Amino acid sequence: MGKITSGPMLGVSGSFGGLTFSPQKDGTTNVSEKNKKSDIPLTPNQLSVLRDTEIFADFMKPLSAFVLVGYDLEAQIRRVNPYNAMVICVRKNAVQGVYPERSIDFSKVLMTKGTLPVTKASAEITKTGITFTWDTLLIAHNTHHSDQVIMLAYFPELKETRYVTAGAHRFKGNDTLPLAGIKKGYQAEVYISFITDDRRNISNSVYLGQLNW
């Protein structure tokens, strides 16, 4: 018997490909080899799980570094690594459709997850990138003028991201995410969130829609 602690197969349940996957309470997944290869076709649910693992691997690749910031707090709570914490969240909230038409609903993806209050914001394309504007009103004991903005643009067709995890302070009210090197004519899924200056807390991301670069 083996144990999976990370990767797209974490959390998978069922038997297929001669292997049986069993999620555990500690966040890991046990995997064991079946004694005899089954000739029984995979069920729709098993096929859907396989499709989801492909989707997650594809989706998460451009976020491999960003997730270390965006899901650090959630990972500590769940006692898993940040990658797995995000996969769990996306699997639960942002996968849509019925197999084989499964896909990510970007409007429901939390690129960052935490307990800081979310902030009203907007974004628009400029000559050099995306300019973000947000409400600077503070919430007593919950937000601080020194909180820093996190800006992210995800380009699904290009499988590329551009982001800043330590942008302007909250009191500034605006900042620009450079998009140098990104091909023109592609849509970006755009998100904003905030992180405390000491990096100990973060807000859920806010989806700001699609912008055509």
C-alpha positions as CSV (number, residue, x, y, z in Angstrom):
1,M,0.0,0.0,0.0
2,G,1.2,3.5,-0.9
3,K,0.3,6.9,0.4
4,I,-0.4,10.0,-1.7
5,T,0.4,13.3,0.0
6,S,0.2,15.7,-2.9
7,G,-0.7,15.9,-6.6
8,P,-3.9,15.7,-8.7
9,M,-4.7,12.2,-7.4
10,L,-5.0,13.4,-3.8
11,G,-8.6,13.0,-2.6
12,V,-9.6,10.6,-5.4
13,S,-11.9,7.8,-4.3
14,G,-12.6,4.5,-6.1
15,S,-10.9,1.8,-8.1
16,F,-9.6,2.1,-11.6
17,G,-6.5,1.2,-13.6
18,G,-5.8,-1.7,-11.3
19,L,-5.5,0.7,-8.3
20,T,-7.8,1.5,-5.4
21,F,-7.8,5.0,-4.0
22,S,-9.0,5.8,-0.4
23,P,-9.0,9.3,1.0
24,Q,-8.0,9.5,4.7
25,K,-9.0,11.8,7.5
26,D,-5.4,13.3,7.7
27,G,-5.7,14.7,4.2
28,T,-3.7,11.9,2.5
29,T,-4.9,9.2,0.1
30,N,-4.0,5.5,0.4
31,V,-3.5,3.7,-2.9
32,S,-3.2,-0.1,-3.2
33,E,-3.0,-2.5,-6.2
34,K,-5.9,-4.8,-6.9
35,N,-5.1,-8.5,-6.9
36,K,-6.7,-9.0,-10.3
37,K,-7.3,-6.6,-13.1
38,S,-11.0,-6.0,-13.5
39,D,-12.7,-6.3,-16.9
40,I,-15.6,-4.2,-15.5
41,P,-15.8,-0.8,-17.3
42,L,-15.2,2.3,-15.3
43,T,-18.4,3.9,-13.9
44,P,-19.4,7.4,-15.0
45,N,-18.4,8.6,-11.6
46,Q,-14.9,7.1,-11.9
47,L,-14.5,8.5,-15.4
48,S,-15.6,11.9,-14.0
49,V,-12.9,11.7,-11.3
50,L,-10.2,10.8,-13.9
51,R,-11.3,13.8,-16.0
52,D,-11.2,16.1,-13.0
53,T,-7.6,15.1,-12.2
54,E,-6.6,16.1,-15.7
55,I,-8.4,19.4,-15.3
56,F,-6.8,20.1,-12.0
57,A,-3.3,19.3,-13.2
58,D,-3.8,21.6,-16.2
59,F,-5.4,24.4,-14.2
60,M,-2.9,24.4,-11.3
61,K,0.3,24.3,-13.4
62,P,0.5,28.1,-14.0
63,L,-0.3,28.6,-10.2
64,S,2.5,26.5,-8.8
65,A,4.3,29.4,-7.2
66,F,1.3,31.7,-6.5
67,V,-0.5,29.0,-4.5
68,L,2.3,29.0,-1.9
69,V,1.0,32.5,-0.9
70,G,-2.7,32.2,-1.8
71,Y,-3.3,29.0,0.2
72,D,-0.7,29.1,2.9
73,L,-3.2,29.9,5.7
74,E,-5.8,27.3,4.4
75,A,-3.1,24.7,4.2
76,Q,-2.2,25.2,7.8
77,I,-5.8,24.8,8.8
78,R,-6.3,21.6,6.8
79,R,-2.8,20.3,7.6
80,V,-2.0,19.7,3.9
81,N,0.3,21.5,1.5
82,P,-1.0,24.6,-0.3
83,Y,-1.4,22.8,-3.6
84,N,-3.7,20.2,-2.1
85,A,-5.6,22.8,-0.1
86,M,-6.4,24.7,-3.3
87,V,-7.3,21.5,-5.3
88,I,-9.8,20.6,-2.5
89,C,-11.4,24.0,-2.6
90,V,-11.6,24.1,-6.4
91,R,-12.9,20.6,-6.6
92,K,-15.7,21.5,-4.2
93,N,-16.8,24.9,-5.5
94,A,-15.6,25.6,-9.0
95,V,-15.9,22.5,-11.2
96,Q,-19.0,22.5,-13.4
97,G,-20.6,20.2,-16.0
98,V,-21.3,16.5,-16.4
99,Y,-18.7,14.1,-17.7
100,P,-17.2,14.4,-20.3
101,E,-18.1,18.1,-20.4
102,R,-16.3,19.1,-17.2
103,S,-14.5,22.4,-16.8
104,I,-13.5,25.1,-14.3
105,D,-15.9,27.9,-13.6
106,F,-13.4,30.8,-13.1
107,S,-16.1,33.0,-11.5
108,K,-16.2,30.6,-8.5
109,V,-12.5,30.0,-8.1
110,L,-10.9,31.3,-4.9
111,M,-7.3,32.1,-5.9
112,T,-6.6,33.0,-2.3
113,K,-8.4,31.9,0.8
114,G,-8.4,33.4,4.2
115,T,-10.3,35.4,6.8
116,L,-9.6,39.1,6.0
117,P,-12.8,40.9,4.8
118,V,-13.1,41.2,1.0
119,T,-13.0,44.6,-0.6
120,K,-15.0,46.2,-3.4
121,A,-12.9,46.6,-6.4
122,S,-12.7,47.0,-10.2
123,A,-10.2,46.5,-12.9
124,E,-9.6,47.8,-16.4
125,I,-7.1,47.2,-19.3
126,T,-4.5,49.9,-19.8
127,K,-1.6,50.1,-22.3
128,T,0.8,48.3,-20.0
129,G,-1.4,45.9,-18.1
130,I,-4.4,45.9,-15.8
131,T,-5.2,48.7,-13.4
132,F,-7.0,47.7,-10.2
133,T,-8.9,50.2,-8.1
134,W,-10.4,49.4,-4.7
135,D,-12.3,50.9,-1.8
136,T,-9.9,52.2,0.9
137,L,-12.5,52.3,3.7
138,L,-11.1,50.4,6.7
139,I,-13.0,48.0,8.9
140,A,-12.0,48.4,12.5
141,H,-10.0,45.6,13.9
142,N,-10.2,43.7,10.6
143,T,-8.4,45.7,8.0
144,H,-5.4,48.0,8.1
145,H,-4.0,50.7,5.9
146,S,-0.7,48.7,5.5
147,D,-2.5,45.6,4.0
148,Q,-1.1,44.9,0.5
149,V,-3.0,44.2,-2.7
150,I,-2.6,40.9,-4.5
151,M,-3.4,41.1,-8.2
152,L,-3.7,38.1,-10.6
153,A,-4.6,37.6,-14.2
154,Y,-5.1,34.0,-15.4
155,F,-5.0,33.4,-19.2
156,P,-6.7,30.0,-19.8
157,E,-6.0,29.7,-23.5
158,L,-2.3,30.6,-23.0
159,K,-2.0,28.6,-19.7
160,E,-0.1,31.6,-18.3
161,T,-0.5,33.9,-15.3
162,R,0.7,37.3,-14.3
163,Y,0.5,38.3,-10.6
164,V,1.9,40.5,-7.9
165,T,1.6,39.2,-4.3
166,A,2.9,42.3,-2.5
167,G,1.5,45.3,-4.4
168,A,0.4,48.7,-3.2
169,H,-0.8,49.3,0.3
170,R,-4.5,49.4,0.9
171,F,-4.6,53.1,1.5
172,K,-3.3,53.8,-2.0
173,G,-6.5,52.7,-3.6
174,N,-5.0,51.5,-6.9
175,D,-2.1,49.7,-8.6
176,T,-1.3,48.2,-12.0
177,L,-0.4,44.7,-12.9
178,P,2.1,44.6,-15.8
179,L,1.3,42.2,-18.6
180,A,4.6,42.5,-20.5
181,G,5.3,39.3,-22.5
182,I,1.6,38.2,-22.7
183,K,0.3,37.9,-26.3
184,K,-2.4,40.3,-27.2
185,G,-5.9,39.2,-28.1
186,Y,-6.5,36.8,-25.2
187,Q,-8.9,36.9,-22.3
188,A,-7.8,37.1,-18.8
189,E,-9.7,35.9,-15.7
190,V,-9.0,38.7,-13.2
191,Y,-8.8,38.5,-9.3
192,I,-7.9,40.8,-6.4
193,S,-7.3,40.1,-2.7
194,F,-5.4,41.5,0.2
195,I,-2.7,40.2,2.5
196,T,-1.5,41.7,5.8
197,D,1.9,43.3,6.0
198,D,3.2,40.6,8.3
199,R,1.9,37.9,5.8
200,R,-0.1,36.2,8.6
201,N,-3.6,36.7,7.1
202,I,-5.1,37.0,3.7
203,S,-8.6,37.6,2.2
204,N,-10.6,35.4,-0.1
205,S,-10.0,36.6,-3.7
206,V,-12.7,38.6,-5.5
207,Y,-13.4,37.7,-9.1
208,L,-13.4,40.9,-11.2
209,G,-14.5,39.2,-14.5
210,Q,-12.9,38.7,-17.9
211,L,-10.8,41.3,-19.6
212,N,-9.5,41.1,-23.2
213,W,-5.8,41.9,-23.4
